[in-house]
Amino acid sequence: MIAVTAKMNVKQGSELEFEKNMLDLASKVNENESGVIFYRLCRDSDGNYMVMELYEDEVAVQDHVNSEHLKAAGPSFKGIMAGPPEIQRYEVLDRE
């Protein structure tokens, strides 16, 4: 499995629009991508956003990156982001 975190840098004052757009995208990801185990928008007590993602394998990650709904969502974030997401990728370790 592959885990990904994406710290989302949202412009101050654009939080509600960002949440609406991101929650819509998350719904589409969860409904349409069979290799996605977990894809959720999170917010900490200071109002910072993080997307937590868990994929079955590398194929699922690439399917996500190349999905039409991800590409179509891009323009909805124009003007509301303070910078690109800060993405971290992890290998999930299991005891076997």
N, C-alpha and C positions, 0 to 999 in steps of 0.2 A: 504494500500500500504506500501511497504517497500523500503526505500532508502539505498543505500550503497555507500560509497566512499572508494576507494582503492588508497592510495598514493604509487606510484610505484618507487622503489629505483633502478635506472638504473646506471650501471657502466659508468664512464666517457669514452667517445670514442665509446660507443655502442648505442648511441641514434638512429641513422638511422636504424640499424638492429632491435632495440626494436620497433620503430614506425611501421616498415613494419610488423613485427610479430603480434603486438598488434592490428593494424588496420585490419589485416586479421582475427584475432580472433573476433574482434568486429563485423565485417561483418557477420561472421557465427552465432554469438549469435543473432544478430538482424534478420537474415533471418530464423533461425530455432527454436527459442524459443518463443512460442506464449504468454507466461506470462511476457515477458520483454517489458516494456513500453519505456525504454530509456537505452542505454548502449553506452557510448561515451568516447573516449580517449581525454583528455584535457592536455594542456601544458601552464604553466604560463610564464611570461616574463623572469624569471630566468632559464628556461629550466627544471623545475620540472614537473613531470607527475602525473596525477590523472585520475582514471577511475571513472566516475559518472554512477551510475546504479539505475534504478527504476523498481520495480517488482510489479505485481498485488497483490501477496500474498506469504505466506511462501512456498506453493507448487511450485511456480515459482522459488523461490530462490533455493530450493532443486533440481529442474529440471536443473537449471543452474550449480550448483555445481557438479552434477552427469552426465552432458552431455559429450558425446563422443568427441565432438570438443574441449571442454575445456581440457579434459584429453590428447587428442592428441597434443594440443598446448604446453603442459608443456616442452617437450624437446627443443623446439625452443627458450626458454628463458634461457636455461642452459648456464652459462658463461657470460651472459650479464647483470645479475642483481647484484646489490651491497648488496642485502638483501631481505628478504621477504616483500610482500606488507603490508602496515599498513592499516588495514581495520576498518572502522567505520560503524556501522549499526544504522539506524534511523527508527522510526515509523512515517509515514506521517500523519499529523493531518489535518482533513478536518472539515469544518463547516457543520453541518447537522441540 
